[in-house]
Amino acid sequence: MALLLGWVRHDVRSRRRSLLVLALLIAVASGTVMTAVVGAKRGASAVDRLQAETLPATVLVAPYRPDSTGMLSVAFRKSRLSASSP
């Protein structure tokens, strides 16, 4: 056991710089991956957060449409109701 411990100490001392560079590369790669994961989570909920904050309108009133008779047209989003006068 003492022989193995002495060999590990000698090996670590002789490769200290390369082990330090390896640890630094692993830390940078881990930080990049964690940042990407957190950004993806935040991006997935961006629309929900925006709608909760701004409370967008859900009704579109178009007083004139060139393809119809020019009468009032009302349409609700999300296909809840779609009414237009003939």
N, C-alpha and C positions, 0 to 999 in steps of 0.2 A: 504494500500500500504506500509506503514511504517513497519507494522508487517511482511509482506512478505519479504521486504528488510532485516530486522533484522534476519529473519529465514535463508535466503540465506547466509548472512555473517557468521552466526554461523556455518552453515553446511559446508561452504567452509573452514573455519578455522579448524574445527575438522577433515576434510578429506583432508587436504592440501597434505600430503605425497602420499596418494593413487591417488589423481588427478594428481600429478606431474608424478608418475610412469605411469599412463594411457596415459598422453600426450606424454611421452617419447616413449612408445610402439607404439603409433599411428605414431609418427614421423619416427621411425625406419622402420615400415611396409610401410609407404608411400615412403620413400627413396628407399627401396628394389624394390617396384613395378615400380617406375619411372626409376630406373636403368635398370630393365629388359626390359621395353618398349623402352628405348633409345638404348639398345644393340640389340634388335630385329630389329629396324629400320636400324641401322648401318649394321647389318649382312645381311639384305635383299639387300642392295646396294653394298656389298663387291665385287661381281664378276664384276659388271659394273665399279666400281672404279679401279679395278685391270686391266681390259682390256683397260681402257682409259689411264692409266699410263704407261703400259708396251708395248702396241701395239703388241700383239702376232701374230705369223705367221698364215696364213689361208690356206697354201698349204703344203701338205705332198708329198714328192718325195721319192719313195721307188725303188731303182735301181734293187733290186732282191727280188722276192717273191717266196718262195719254192713251193707254190701251182700252180704257173703258169709256163710259159715257160722261165721265168727269164728276160723278157723284161721290159722296163721302165714303171712304173705305176705312174700316177698322180691322186690325188684325192683332191678336194676342200672340205672344211668343210661346214657344214650347208646344205648339199645336193644341192649345187648350180650346181656343175658339177662333174661328176665322169667318168673319161676316163681311160681306161687301154688297152694296146695293146694286141692282141690275142696271 
